[in-house]
Amino acid sequence: MKSLFYLFIVFFISCNDTNNNKIANNHSCTPSKNKLDYYKQEITPFSKNSFEGKILIPGGTFSMGGDSSLGWKDEFPKHEVVVDSFWMDIHEVTNSQFKAFVESTGYVTTAEQMVDWEELKKLLPEGTPKPDPEKLAPASLVFNPSDSPIPLNDVSKWWIWKKGANWRHPEGPESSIEGRENHPVVHVSWYDAVAYCKWSGTRLPTEAEWEYASRGGLNNSVYSWGNEKLDEGNAKANTWEGVFPYSNTLRDGHLYTAPVKSYSPNGYGLYDISGNVWEWCSDWYNENYYSTLKDKVTINPKGPKVSYDSNEPYSEKRVSRGGSFLCNKSYCSGYRNSMRMKTTPDTGSMHTGFRTVMDVN
């Protein structure tokens, strides 16, 4: 019988910039769980909306999509988008903020829940025997660096499915967030992020809002800080600098997550919009979505109505943006403004978090 990892994880083909522009969506950096409906909980908002910790992003028109040869096919064609003004978190939601939500609501994240065998077996061949209960224990994806250079075409080489890993214990049960209260919360699924938004009276940004905010007024720049390469000048973001996934030079000062606001903000005053952790957006992911917007000016797009990824056509996925501390130019330039990531909404990992937005009116 296959291991727990293969029971719950459907592997994507890894990110590899040497193959960019070849296949629309062969660029997922994290394995993805199958769809399981065991995460839904009732959430009561705790207070009225608050603009504290947010900055007003002025509305405008921009060209959305790939800016360079680094772009993947799903980042094209570039198209015109109009977004209204909105409020956005200055930085990613922190462990401290997420802890307040959990203490207020008693919420249990996806990674902290037992896997529901009745739901899981619907996804498996008929007659598949029930695994040992130990293999259904709460777990999440944890980065596992190699001890030497390895091919970058199999993400399982640097991810492990670790029991007891969750937002309280980012690297596993032996770790904690003590002393990391101002680091971005991780191991949160899309559903966990939406639950937090419901409690805080906010919402996740649309993919268009996120990219517009990331550009910071620099309409056609590759990165949130402009066009200067990541390894030129001062450290600009928390990424993997060195040889991934075994040697990190720590030029940016951090191996894993960094405290929020560790680097200079972009033109709109947003911190860590590039690197640190991937950030969930509200949209479904569809690799063909941009092609439907060609030669149009789209106003406040909310994304496609259905999800589609030709690598996994039966898995529904949501968009995440911004890259993480694991992104490296050798295989995943996720810190680019236009880079699109896709993951099933019940998947969390140690490099996935979120930030929230609010409407002006």
C-alpha positions as CSV (number, residue, x, y, z in Angstrom):
1,M,0.0,0.0,0.0
2,K,1.3,3.5,-0.8
3,S,2.4,5.7,2.0
4,L,0.2,8.4,3.6
5,F,1.8,11.0,1.4
6,Y,0.6,9.4,-1.8
7,L,-2.9,8.7,-0.3
8,F,-3.5,12.3,0.3
9,I,-1.2,14.2,-2.1
10,V,-1.5,14.6,-5.8
11,F,1.8,15.8,-7.1
12,F,2.2,18.7,-9.5
13,I,5.1,18.9,-11.8
14,S,7.7,21.2,-10.1
15,C,8.4,24.8,-11.0
16,N,11.3,25.0,-13.4
17,D,12.1,28.3,-15.0
18,T,14.2,26.4,-17.6
19,N,11.0,25.1,-19.0
20,N,9.0,28.3,-18.8
21,N,6.5,29.2,-21.5
22,K,6.3,25.5,-22.5
23,I,3.3,24.2,-20.6
24,A,0.7,26.5,-19.1
25,N,0.6,25.3,-15.6
26,N,3.6,23.0,-14.8
27,H,4.7,25.4,-12.1
28,S,3.3,24.3,-8.8
29,C,5.9,24.3,-6.0
30,T,3.8,22.5,-3.4
31,P,2.0,19.1,-3.6
32,S,-1.7,19.4,-3.4
33,K,-4.3,17.5,-1.3
34,N,-7.4,16.0,-2.8
35,K,-10.7,17.7,-2.1
36,L,-12.1,16.7,1.3
37,D,-15.1,18.3,3.0
38,Y,-14.2,18.1,6.6
39,Y,-13.1,21.6,7.3
40,K,-16.3,23.8,7.5
41,Q,-17.1,25.5,10.8
42,E,-19.4,28.2,11.8
43,I,-17.7,31.6,12.4
44,T,-19.3,34.6,14.1
45,P,-17.7,38.0,13.3
46,F,-16.1,39.5,16.4
47,S,-16.5,43.2,15.6
48,K,-17.2,45.9,13.0
49,N,-14.8,46.3,10.2
50,S,-11.5,48.1,11.2
51,F,-9.0,49.8,8.9
52,E,-6.3,49.4,11.5
53,G,-3.2,47.9,10.0
54,K,-4.4,48.5,6.4
55,I,-3.5,51.0,3.7
56,L,-5.7,52.5,1.1
57,I,-4.8,51.2,-2.4
58,P,-6.0,53.8,-4.9
59,G,-8.1,52.5,-7.8
60,G,-6.9,52.6,-11.3
61,T,-6.2,50.8,-14.6
62,F,-3.2,48.5,-15.2
63,S,-1.9,45.9,-17.6
64,M,-2.3,42.5,-15.9
65,G,-0.2,39.5,-16.9
66,G,3.4,38.5,-17.7
67,D,6.1,41.2,-18.1
68,S,9.0,39.1,-19.4
69,S,10.2,35.9,-20.8
70,L,10.1,34.4,-17.3
71,G,6.3,34.3,-17.5
72,W,4.4,31.0,-17.9
73,K,1.7,30.6,-20.5
74,D,-1.1,31.1,-17.9
75,E,0.3,34.7,-17.4
76,F,-0.6,35.6,-20.9
77,P,-2.1,37.4,-22.8
78,K,-1.5,40.6,-21.0
79,H,-4.8,42.5,-20.6
80,E,-6.2,45.7,-19.3
81,V,-8.0,45.7,-15.9
82,V,-9.7,48.4,-13.9
83,V,-9.9,48.0,-10.1
84,D,-11.7,50.2,-7.6
85,S,-9.9,51.5,-4.5
86,F,-9.7,49.1,-1.6
87,W,-8.0,48.7,1.8
88,M,-5.3,46.1,2.1
89,D,-3.3,44.7,5.0
90,I,0.1,46.4,5.2
91,H,1.6,43.0,5.8
92,E,0.6,39.3,5.9
93,V,-1.6,38.1,8.7
94,T,0.7,37.2,11.6
95,N,0.8,34.3,14.1
96,S,-0.3,36.8,16.8
97,Q,-3.3,37.9,14.7
98,F,-4.3,34.4,13.8
99,K,-4.0,33.3,17.4
100,A,-6.5,36.0,18.5
101,F,-8.9,34.6,15.9
102,V,-8.5,31.0,17.2
103,E,-8.9,32.0,20.8
104,S,-12.0,34.0,20.0
105,T,-13.7,31.3,18.0
106,G,-12.2,28.0,18.9
107,Y,-11.5,27.4,15.2
108,V,-9.6,24.3,14.3
109,T,-7.6,24.6,11.1
110,T,-7.6,22.0,8.3
111,A,-4.1,20.8,9.3
112,E,-5.3,20.1,12.9
113,Q,-8.2,17.9,11.9
114,M,-8.3,14.1,11.5
115,V,-8.8,13.1,7.9
116,D,-12.4,11.9,7.4
117,W,-12.1,8.4,5.9
118,E,-15.6,8.4,4.6
119,E,-14.8,11.4,2.5
120,L,-11.3,10.2,1.5
121,K,-12.5,6.8,0.2
122,K,-14.8,8.5,-2.3
123,L,-11.6,9.7,-4.0
124,L,-10.0,6.3,-4.1
125,P,-10.6,3.1,-6.1
126,E,-13.5,1.1,-4.9
127,G,-12.4,-1.5,-2.4
128,T,-9.3,0.4,-1.1
129,P,-8.8,-0.8,2.4
130,K,-9.0,1.7,5.3
131,P,-5.5,2.7,6.4
132,D,-4.2,2.5,9.9
133,P,-5.8,5.3,12.0
134,E,-2.3,6.6,12.6
135,K,-2.1,7.5,8.9
136,L,-5.2,9.6,9.1
137,A,-3.8,11.7,11.9
138,P,-3.6,15.5,11.5
139,A,-0.6,16.5,9.4
140,S,0.7,19.1,7.0
141,L,3.4,19.7,4.4
142,V,6.9,20.6,5.8
143,F,10.0,21.6,3.8
144,N,12.7,19.0,3.9
145,P,16.0,20.3,2.4
146,S,18.3,17.9,0.6
147,D,21.9,17.3,1.6
148,S,23.1,17.7,-2.0
149,P,22.0,19.1,-5.4
150,I,19.0,17.2,-6.8
151,P,16.9,17.3,-10.0
152,L,14.1,19.9,-9.6
153,N,11.4,17.9,-11.4
154,D,9.8,16.1,-8.4
155,V,8.5,18.2,-5.5
156,S,8.3,15.2,-3.2
157,K,12.1,15.4,-2.9
158,W,11.8,18.4,-0.7
159,W,8.4,18.1,1.0
160,I,7.3,15.7,3.7
161,W,3.8,15.0,5.1
162,K,4.5,15.6,8.8
163,K,2.2,14.5,11.6
164,G,1.6,17.3,14.1
165,A,2.7,20.1,11.7
166,N,0.3,23.1,11.8
167,W,0.2,26.8,12.3
168,R,1.2,26.4,16.0
169,H,4.0,24.0,15.1
170,P,5.4,25.1,11.7
171,E,8.2,22.6,11.4
172,G,6.4,19.8,13.3
173,P,5.4,19.0,16.9
174,E,8.9,19.8,18.2
175,S,8.6,23.4,17.0
176,S,6.5,26.3,18.1
177,I,5.7,29.9,17.2
178,E,7.1,31.3,20.5
179,G,9.2,34.2,19.6
180,R,7.7,34.3,16.1
181,E,4.5,36.1,17.0
182,N,5.2,38.7,14.3
183,H,6.0,36.2,11.6
184,P,3.3,35.4,9.0
185,V,1.0,32.5,10.0
186,V,1.5,29.4,7.8
187,H,-0.1,26.0,7.3
188,V,-3.4,27.7,6.6
189,S,-5.7,26.4,3.9
190,W,-7.8,28.6,1.7
191,Y,-10.8,27.7,3.9
192,D,-8.8,28.7,7.1
193,A,-8.1,32.1,5.5
194,V,-11.7,32.6,4.5
195,A,-12.8,31.7,8.1
196,Y,-10.4,34.4,9.5
197,C,-11.8,36.9,7.0
198,K,-15.4,36.2,8.1
199,W,-14.4,36.7,11.8
200,S,-12.5,39.9,11.1
201,G,-15.0,41.4,8.7
202,T,-12.6,41.3,5.8
203,R,-12.1,39.2,2.6
204,L,-9.4,37.8,0.5
205,P,-8.2,39.9,-2.4
206,T,-9.1,39.0,-5.9
207,E,-6.2,38.0,-8.1
208,A,-6.6,41.3,-10.0
209,E,-6.5,43.4,-6.8
210,W,-3.5,41.5,-5.5
211,E,-1.4,42.0,-8.7
212,Y,-2.5,45.7,-8.9
213,A,-1.4,46.2,-5.3
214,S,1.9,44.3,-5.8
215,R,2.9,46.5,-8.7
216,G,2.7,49.5,-6.4
217,G,2.1,51.9,-9.3
218,L,4.8,50.4,-11.5
219,N,2.6,49.1,-14.3
220,N,5.0,47.0,-16.4
221,S,7.7,46.1,-13.9
222,V,8.6,42.5,-13.3
223,Y,8.9,42.8,-9.6
224,S,7.2,44.8,-6.9
225,W,10.3,46.9,-6.4
226,G,10.9,47.5,-10.2
227,N,13.1,45.6,-12.6
228,E,16.4,45.2,-10.7
229,K,17.2,41.5,-10.3
230,L,16.7,40.0,-6.9
231,D,20.4,39.3,-6.3
232,E,21.4,42.9,-7.2
233,G,21.7,45.6,-4.6
234,N,20.2,45.3,-1.1
235,A,18.1,42.3,0.0
236,K,14.6,43.0,-1.3
237,A,12.5,40.0,-0.2
238,N,12.7,36.7,1.8
239,T,13.4,34.1,-0.9
240,W,15.8,31.1,-1.3
241,E,19.2,32.5,-2.3
242,G,21.8,29.8,-3.2
243,V,21.3,26.3,-4.6
244,F,17.8,25.1,-4.0
245,P,16.8,23.0,-2.1
246,Y,20.0,22.3,-0.2
247,S,22.2,25.4,0.2
248,N,20.9,28.8,1.2
249,T,23.3,31.7,1.4
250,L,21.0,33.6,3.8
251,R,21.8,36.8,2.0
252,D,18.4,38.0,3.0
253,G,18.9,37.1,6.6
254,H,16.4,34.3,6.9
255,L,16.1,30.5,6.2
256,Y,12.4,30.2,6.7
257,T,9.8,32.9,7.4
258,A,10.9,36.4,8.3
259,P,9.2,38.8,10.7
260,V,6.7,41.0,8.7
261,K,8.1,44.4,7.6
262,S,11.7,43.0,7.4
263,Y,12.2,44.6,3.9
264,S,11.4,47.9,2.3
265,P,7.7,48.3,1.2
266,N,6.6,48.7,-2.4
267,G,5.2,51.9,-3.9
268,Y,1.9,51.5,-2.1
269,G,3.5,50.9,1.3
270,L,2.9,47.2,1.3
271,Y,5.4,44.9,3.0
272,D,6.4,41.4,2.0
273,I,4.1,41.4,-1.1
274,S,7.0,39.5,-2.7
275,G,8.4,36.5,-1.0
276,N,8.1,35.3,2.7
277,V,4.9,33.3,2.1
278,W,2.5,32.6,-0.7
279,E,-0.8,34.5,-0.2
280,W,-4.2,33.1,-1.0
281,C,-6.5,35.0,-3.3
282,S,-10.3,34.6,-3.7
283,D,-10.3,33.4,-7.3
284,W,-10.6,30.0,-8.8
285,Y,-7.6,29.1,-10.8
286,N,-8.1,28.5,-14.5
287,E,-5.1,28.2,-16.9
288,N,-7.2,29.6,-19.8
289,Y,-8.8,32.5,-18.0
290,Y,-6.6,35.2,-19.3
291,S,-7.3,34.2,-22.9
292,T,-11.0,35.1,-22.3
293,L,-10.0,38.6,-21.4
294,K,-7.8,39.4,-24.5
295,D,-8.5,42.7,-26.1
296,K,-11.0,43.7,-23.4
297,V,-10.9,46.2,-20.5
298,T,-12.3,44.2,-17.5
299,I,-13.6,46.0,-14.5
300,N,-13.1,44.5,-11.1
301,P,-12.8,40.9,-12.3
302,K,-13.6,38.2,-9.8
303,G,-11.9,35.4,-11.7
304,P,-13.3,32.4,-13.7
305,K,-16.5,30.6,-12.7
306,V,-14.8,27.2,-12.8
307,S,-11.4,25.9,-12.0
308,Y,-9.3,24.1,-14.6
309,D,-5.7,22.8,-14.5
310,S,-4.9,20.4,-17.4
311,N,-2.4,18.6,-15.2
312,E,-5.1,17.7,-12.7
313,P,-8.4,18.4,-14.5
314,Y,-10.5,16.9,-11.7
315,S,-9.0,19.0,-8.9
316,E,-10.5,22.4,-8.1
317,K,-7.9,24.9,-7.2
318,R,-7.6,28.5,-5.9
319,V,-5.0,31.1,-6.8
320,S,-2.2,32.1,-4.5
321,R,0.4,34.9,-5.3
322,G,3.6,36.4,-4.2
323,G,6.1,33.6,-3.8
324,S,7.7,32.5,-0.6
325,F,11.0,31.9,1.2
326,L,11.5,28.8,-0.9
327,C,11.3,30.6,-4.3
328,N,14.6,30.5,-6.2
329,K,15.3,31.7,-9.7
330,S,16.5,28.2,-10.7
331,Y,13.0,26.8,-10.6
332,C,10.3,29.2,-9.2
333,S,10.4,32.9,-9.6
334,G,7.2,33.2,-7.7
335,Y,8.1,36.6,-6.4
336,R,7.4,38.2,-9.8
337,N,4.3,40.4,-9.9
338,S,2.5,38.3,-12.5
339,M,3.4,34.7,-11.3
340,R,0.3,32.6,-10.7
341,M,0.2,29.7,-8.3
342,K,-2.6,27.2,-7.9
343,T,-3.5,24.8,-5.1
344,T,-6.5,22.9,-3.8
345,P,-8.2,25.0,-1.2
346,D,-7.8,22.4,1.6
347,T,-4.0,22.3,1.2
348,G,-1.8,24.1,3.7
349,S,2.0,24.1,4.0
350,M,4.8,25.9,5.8
351,H,5.1,28.5,3.1
352,T,1.5,29.5,2.6
353,G,-0.3,32.3,4.4
354,F,-2.5,35.3,3.4
355,R,-3.4,38.9,3.8
356,T,-6.9,40.5,3.8
357,V,-8.6,43.4,2.1
358,M,-11.7,45.5,2.7
359,D,-14.0,47.5,0.3
360,V,-13.9,51.3,0.6
361,N,-17.7,51.5,0.8
